[in-house]
Amino acid sequence: MSASTVAGRRAATALDVGDVFVAEVFQRRLHRHGRAVAQRAERLSEQDVRDVLQLF
């Protein structure tokens, strides 16, 4: 194999890995709404604790 063939294959592999990485980043962005629900749920539980403490 010539050096240019090896370099071409490495470049193609790097582009494939880049495509997969970008796809995973966008896929994770689609699931960010789940994080917001968890934060709201955490705030809700903190509010419940405050309500209970006010009773004492």
Biopython code that builds the backbone (N, CA, C, O; Angstrom):
import numpy as np
from Bio.PDB.StructureBuilder import StructureBuilder

atoms = [
    (1, "MET", "N", (0.842, -1.178, 0.000)),
    (1, "MET", "CA", (0.000, 0.000, 0.000)),
    (1, "MET", "C", (0.883, 1.235, 0.000)),
    (1, "MET", "O", (1.921, 1.285, 0.660)),
    (2, "SER", "N", (0.456, 2.199, -0.733)),
    (2, "SER", "CA", (1.227, 3.436, -0.777)),
    (2, "SER", "C", (0.824, 4.336, 0.387)),
    (2, "SER", "O", (-0.219, 4.145, 1.011)),
    (3, "ALA", "N", (1.654, 5.296, 0.654)),
    (3, "ALA", "CA", (1.394, 6.227, 1.760)),
    (3, "ALA", "C", (0.128, 7.031, 1.516)),
    (3, "ALA", "O", (-0.607, 7.339, 2.455)),
    (4, "SER", "N", (-0.132, 7.373, 0.258)),
    (4, "SER", "CA", (-1.338, 8.158, -0.034)),
    (4, "SER", "C", (-2.603, 7.329, 0.176)),
    (4, "SER", "O", (-3.631, 7.870, 0.583)),
    (5, "THR", "N", (-2.543, 6.029, -0.096)),
    (5, "THR", "CA", (-3.701, 5.163, 0.129)),
    (5, "THR", "C", (-3.999, 5.045, 1.620)),
    (5, "THR", "O", (-5.154, 5.126, 2.038)),
    (6, "VAL", "N", (-2.960, 4.856, 2.409)),
    (6, "VAL", "CA", (-3.130, 4.758, 3.860)),
    (6, "VAL", "C", (-3.674, 6.072, 4.409)),
    (6, "VAL", "O", (-4.572, 6.068, 5.250)),
    (7, "ALA", "N", (-3.143, 7.180, 3.943)),
    (7, "ALA", "CA", (-3.614, 8.491, 4.401)),
    (7, "ALA", "C", (-5.071, 8.706, 4.002)),
    (7, "ALA", "O", (-5.853, 9.264, 4.772)),
    (8, "GLY", "N", (-5.429, 8.269, 2.815)),
    (8, "GLY", "CA", (-6.816, 8.403, 2.367)),
    (8, "GLY", "C", (-7.774, 7.584, 3.215)),
    (8, "GLY", "O", (-8.873, 8.040, 3.533)),
    (9, "ARG", "N", (-7.362, 6.378, 3.580)),
    (9, "ARG", "CA", (-8.210, 5.531, 4.433)),
    (9, "ARG", "C", (-8.348, 6.121, 5.829)),
    (9, "ARG", "O", (-9.428, 6.090, 6.418)),
    (10, "ARG", "N", (-7.262, 6.654, 6.351)),
    (10, "ARG", "CA", (-7.325, 7.278, 7.680)),
    (10, "ARG", "C", (-8.238, 8.494, 7.660)),
    (10, "ARG", "O", (-9.005, 8.713, 8.598)),
    (11, "ALA", "N", (-8.160, 9.276, 6.607)),
    (11, "ALA", "CA", (-9.017, 10.460, 6.502)),
    (11, "ALA", "C", (-10.477, 10.046, 6.415)),
    (11, "ALA", "O", (-11.336, 10.663, 7.044)),
    (12, "ALA", "N", (-10.764, 9.010, 5.642)),
    (12, "ALA", "CA", (-12.142, 8.534, 5.520)),
    (12, "ALA", "C", (-12.649, 8.015, 6.864)),
    (12, "ALA", "O", (-13.799, 8.262, 7.227)),
    (13, "THR", "N", (-11.812, 7.306, 7.597)),
    (13, "THR", "CA", (-12.198, 6.798, 8.912)),
    (13, "THR", "C", (-12.448, 7.951, 9.876)),
    (13, "THR", "O", (-13.407, 7.917, 10.647)),
    (14, "ALA", "N", (-11.609, 8.952, 9.840)),
    (14, "ALA", "CA", (-11.792, 10.113, 10.713)),
    (14, "ALA", "C", (-13.106, 10.821, 10.401)),
    (14, "ALA", "O", (-13.790, 11.282, 11.314)),
    (15, "LEU", "N", (-13.461, 10.910, 9.143)),
    (15, "LEU", "CA", (-14.732, 11.538, 8.774)),
    (15, "LEU", "C", (-15.908, 10.704, 9.257)),
    (15, "LEU", "O", (-16.909, 11.254, 9.717)),
    (16, "ASP", "N", (-15.798, 9.383, 9.159)),
    (16, "ASP", "CA", (-16.867, 8.516, 9.654)),
    (16, "ASP", "C", (-17.055, 8.674, 11.156)),
    (16, "ASP", "O", (-18.184, 8.757, 11.639)),
    (17, "VAL", "N", (-15.962, 8.717, 11.885)),
    (17, "VAL", "CA", (-16.032, 8.900, 13.336)),
    (17, "VAL", "C", (-16.648, 10.257, 13.653)),
    (17, "VAL", "O", (-17.454, 10.372, 14.576)),
    (18, "GLY", "N", (-16.277, 11.275, 12.903)),
    (18, "GLY", "CA", (-16.857, 12.604, 13.104)),
    (18, "GLY", "C", (-18.349, 12.610, 12.869)),
    (18, "GLY", "O", (-19.092, 13.257, 13.608)),
    (19, "ASP", "N", (-18.803, 11.890, 11.840)),
    (19, "ASP", "CA", (-20.242, 11.804, 11.563)),
    (19, "ASP", "C", (-20.982, 11.142, 12.720)),
    (19, "ASP", "O", (-22.053, 11.600, 13.117)),
    (20, "VAL", "N", (-20.423, 10.081, 13.253)),
    (20, "VAL", "CA", (-21.056, 9.381, 14.368)),
    (20, "VAL", "C", (-21.086, 10.279, 15.592)),
    (20, "VAL", "O", (-22.098, 10.329, 16.292)),
    (21, "PHE", "N", (-20.007, 10.986, 15.863)),
    (21, "PHE", "CA", (-19.943, 11.870, 17.025)),
    (21, "PHE", "C", (-20.996, 12.967, 16.937)),
    (21, "PHE", "O", (-21.701, 13.236, 17.909)),
    (22, "VAL", "N", (-21.102, 13.600, 15.771)),
    (22, "VAL", "CA", (-22.090, 14.670, 15.587)),
    (22, "VAL", "C", (-23.495, 14.118, 15.752)),
    (22, "VAL", "O", (-24.345, 14.765, 16.362)),
    (23, "ALA", "N", (-23.749, 12.937, 15.220)),
    (23, "ALA", "CA", (-25.074, 12.330, 15.361)),
    (23, "ALA", "C", (-25.401, 12.069, 16.828)),
    (23, "ALA", "O", (-26.534, 12.291, 17.253)),
    (24, "GLU", "N", (-24.428, 11.604, 17.606)),
    (24, "GLU", "CA", (-24.670, 11.352, 19.025)),
    (24, "GLU", "C", (-24.920, 12.639, 19.793)),
    (24, "GLU", "O", (-25.743, 12.659, 20.708)),
    (25, "VAL", "N", (-24.231, 13.705, 19.442)),
    (25, "VAL", "CA", (-24.452, 14.993, 20.106)),
    (25, "VAL", "C", (-25.878, 15.467, 19.864)),
    (25, "VAL", "O", (-26.552, 15.909, 20.794)),
    (26, "PHE", "N", (-26.337, 15.377, 18.633)),
    (26, "PHE", "CA", (-27.703, 15.795, 18.337)),
    (26, "PHE", "C", (-28.715, 14.877, 19.006)),
    (26, "PHE", "O", (-29.766, 15.339, 19.450)),
    (27, "GLN", "N", (-28.419, 13.598, 19.084)),
    (27, "GLN", "CA", (-29.325, 12.664, 19.751)),
    (27, "GLN", "C", (-29.453, 13.012, 21.225)),
    (27, "GLN", "O", (-30.548, 12.948, 21.782)),
    (28, "ARG", "N", (-28.360, 13.374, 21.857)),
    (28, "ARG", "CA", (-28.416, 13.756, 23.270)),
    (28, "ARG", "C", (-29.223, 15.026, 23.471)),
    (28, "ARG", "O", (-29.920, 15.166, 24.476)),
    (29, "ARG", "N", (-29.136, 15.949, 22.529)),
    (29, "ARG", "CA", (-29.916, 17.185, 22.639)),
    (29, "ARG", "C", (-31.405, 16.892, 22.635)),
    (29, "ARG", "O", (-32.181, 17.597, 23.280)),
    (30, "LEU", "N", (-31.806, 15.862, 21.914)),
    (30, "LEU", "CA", (-33.223, 15.518, 21.866)),
    (30, "LEU", "C", (-33.729, 15.039, 23.221)),
    (30, "LEU", "O", (-34.922, 15.138, 23.508)),
    (31, "HIS", "N", (-32.835, 14.523, 24.050)),
    (31, "HIS", "CA", (-33.246, 13.976, 25.338)),
    (31, "HIS", "C", (-33.019, 14.947, 26.486)),
    (31, "HIS", "O", (-33.159, 14.563, 27.647)),
    (32, "ARG", "N", (-32.675, 16.183, 26.194)),
    (32, "ARG", "CA", (-32.448, 17.151, 27.270)),
    (32, "ARG", "C", (-33.722, 17.484, 28.024)),
    (32, "ARG", "O", (-33.668, 17.878, 29.189)),
    (33, "HIS", "N", (-34.857, 17.332, 27.380)),
    (33, "HIS", "CA", (-36.100, 17.647, 28.067)),
    (33, "HIS", "C", (-36.269, 16.785, 29.317)),
    (33, "HIS", "O", (-36.930, 17.205, 30.266)),
    (34, "GLY", "N", (-35.697, 15.618, 29.332)),
    (34, "GLY", "CA", (-35.767, 14.767, 30.512)),
    (34, "GLY", "C", (-35.049, 15.369, 31.704)),
    (34, "GLY", "O", (-35.470, 15.177, 32.845)),
    (35, "ARG", "N", (-33.984, 16.087, 31.455)),
    (35, "ARG", "CA", (-33.242, 16.716, 32.545)),
    (35, "ARG", "C", (-34.065, 17.814, 33.194)),
    (35, "ARG", "O", (-34.038, 17.972, 34.415)),
    (36, "ALA", "N", (-34.790, 18.567, 32.399)),
    (36, "ALA", "CA", (-35.601, 19.655, 32.938)),
    (36, "ALA", "C", (-36.688, 19.111, 33.852)),
    (36, "ALA", "O", (-36.998, 19.726, 34.873)),
    (37, "VAL", "N", (-37.261, 17.988, 33.510)),
    (37, "VAL", "CA", (-38.285, 17.381, 34.354)),
    (37, "VAL", "C", (-37.680, 16.992, 35.694)),
    (37, "VAL", "O", (-38.304, 17.184, 36.738)),
    (38, "ALA", "N", (-36.486, 16.455, 35.671)),
    (38, "ALA", "CA", (-35.841, 16.060, 36.922)),
    (38, "ALA", "C", (-35.582, 17.278, 37.800)),
    (38, "ALA", "O", (-35.748, 17.206, 39.018)),
    (39, "GLN", "N", (-35.178, 18.393, 37.204)),
    (39, "GLN", "CA", (-34.935, 19.598, 37.987)),
    (39, "GLN", "C", (-36.236, 20.112, 38.583)),
    (39, "GLN", "O", (-36.263, 20.529, 39.741)),
    (40, "ARG", "N", (-37.311, 20.090, 37.811)),
    (40, "ARG", "CA", (-38.598, 20.532, 38.340)),
    (40, "ARG", "C", (-39.051, 19.618, 39.465)),
    (40, "ARG", "O", (-39.582, 20.082, 40.474)),
    (41, "ALA", "N", (-38.846, 18.338, 39.295)),
    (41, "ALA", "CA", (-39.226, 17.393, 40.343)),
    (41, "ALA", "C", (-38.409, 17.641, 41.606)),
    (41, "ALA", "O", (-38.931, 17.533, 42.715)),
    (42, "GLU", "N", (-37.143, 17.971, 41.443)),
    (42, "GLU", "CA", (-36.306, 18.267, 42.597)),
    (42, "GLU", "C", (-36.802, 19.520, 43.298)),
    (42, "GLU", "O", (-36.857, 19.561, 44.527)),
    (43, "ARG", "N", (-37.162, 20.540, 42.535)),
    (43, "ARG", "CA", (-37.696, 21.767, 43.130)),
    (43, "ARG", "C", (-38.991, 21.474, 43.872)),
    (43, "ARG", "O", (-39.233, 22.020, 44.948)),
    (44, "LEU", "N", (-39.812, 20.622, 43.303)),
    (44, "LEU", "CA", (-41.070, 20.276, 43.943)),
    (44, "LEU", "C", (-40.816, 19.600, 45.284)),
    (44, "LEU", "O", (-41.482, 19.919, 46.269)),
    (45, "SER", "N", (-39.877, 18.684, 45.338)),
    (45, "SER", "CA", (-39.595, 18.007, 46.602)),
    (45, "SER", "C", (-39.022, 18.979, 47.629)),
    (45, "SER", "O", (-39.328, 18.862, 48.816)),
    (46, "GLU", "N", (-38.203, 19.930, 47.205)),
    (46, "GLU", "CA", (-37.682, 20.934, 48.127)),
    (46, "GLU", "C", (-38.817, 21.778, 48.687)),
    (46, "GLU", "O", (-38.804, 22.131, 49.866)),
    (47, "GLN", "N", (-39.783, 22.098, 47.866)),
    (47, "GLN", "CA", (-40.932, 22.869, 48.322)),
    (47, "GLN", "C", (-41.738, 22.068, 49.337)),
    (47, "GLN", "O", (-42.218, 22.625, 50.324)),
    (48, "ASP", "N", (-41.888, 20.778, 49.106)),
    (48, "ASP", "CA", (-42.610, 19.934, 50.058)),
    (48, "ASP", "C", (-41.909, 19.912, 51.410)),
    (48, "ASP", "O", (-42.564, 19.953, 52.451)),
    (49, "VAL", "N", (-40.597, 19.848, 51.399)),
    (49, "VAL", "CA", (-39.833, 19.855, 52.655)),
    (49, "VAL", "C", (-40.045, 21.175, 53.378)),
    (49, "VAL", "O", (-40.224, 21.189, 54.596)),
    (50, "ARG", "N", (-40.029, 22.277, 52.651)),
    (50, "ARG", "CA", (-40.271, 23.586, 53.284)),
    (50, "ARG", "C", (-41.658, 23.637, 53.911)),
    (50, "ARG", "O", (-41.829, 24.157, 55.014)),
    (51, "ASP", "N", (-42.639, 23.100, 53.210)),
    (51, "ASP", "CA", (-44.001, 23.099, 53.745)),
    (51, "ASP", "C", (-44.084, 22.303, 55.042)),
    (51, "ASP", "O", (-44.738, 22.728, 55.994)),
    (52, "VAL", "N", (-43.433, 21.168, 55.080)),
    (52, "VAL", "CA", (-43.449, 20.343, 56.288)),
    (52, "VAL", "C", (-42.736, 21.060, 57.424)),
    (52, "VAL", "O", (-43.211, 21.038, 58.559)),
    (53, "LEU", "N", (-41.603, 21.694, 57.139)),
    (53, "LEU", "CA", (-40.863, 22.395, 58.182)),
    (53, "LEU", "C", (-41.647, 23.574, 58.736)),
    (53, "LEU", "O", (-41.484, 23.917, 59.907)),
    (54, "GLN", "N", (-42.484, 24.197, 57.938)),
    (54, "GLN", "CA", (-43.284, 25.318, 58.420)),
    (54, "GLN", "C", (-44.347, 24.854, 59.405)),
    (54, "GLN", "O", (-44.822, 25.645, 60.220)),
    (55, "LEU", "N", (-44.721, 23.602, 59.343)),
    (55, "LEU", "CA", (-45.726, 23.087, 60.275)),
    (55, "LEU", "C", (-45.180, 22.978, 61.694)),
    (55, "LEU", "O", (-45.950, 22.995, 62.654)),
    (56, "PHE", "N", (-43.862, 22.867, 61.837)),
    (56, "PHE", "CA", (-43.262, 22.699, 63.164)),
    (56, "PHE", "C", (-42.965, 23.995, 63.790)),
    (56, "PHE", "O", (-42.456, 24.037, 64.910)),
]
sb = StructureBuilder()
sb.init_structure("model")
sb.init_model(0)
sb.init_chain("A")
sb.init_seg("    ")
for serial, (resi, resn, name, xyz) in enumerate(atoms, 1):
    if name == "N":
        sb.init_residue(resn, " ", resi, " ")
    sb.init_atom(name, np.array(xyz, "f"), 0.0, 1.0, " ", f" {name:<3s}", serial, name[0])
structure = sb.get_structure()
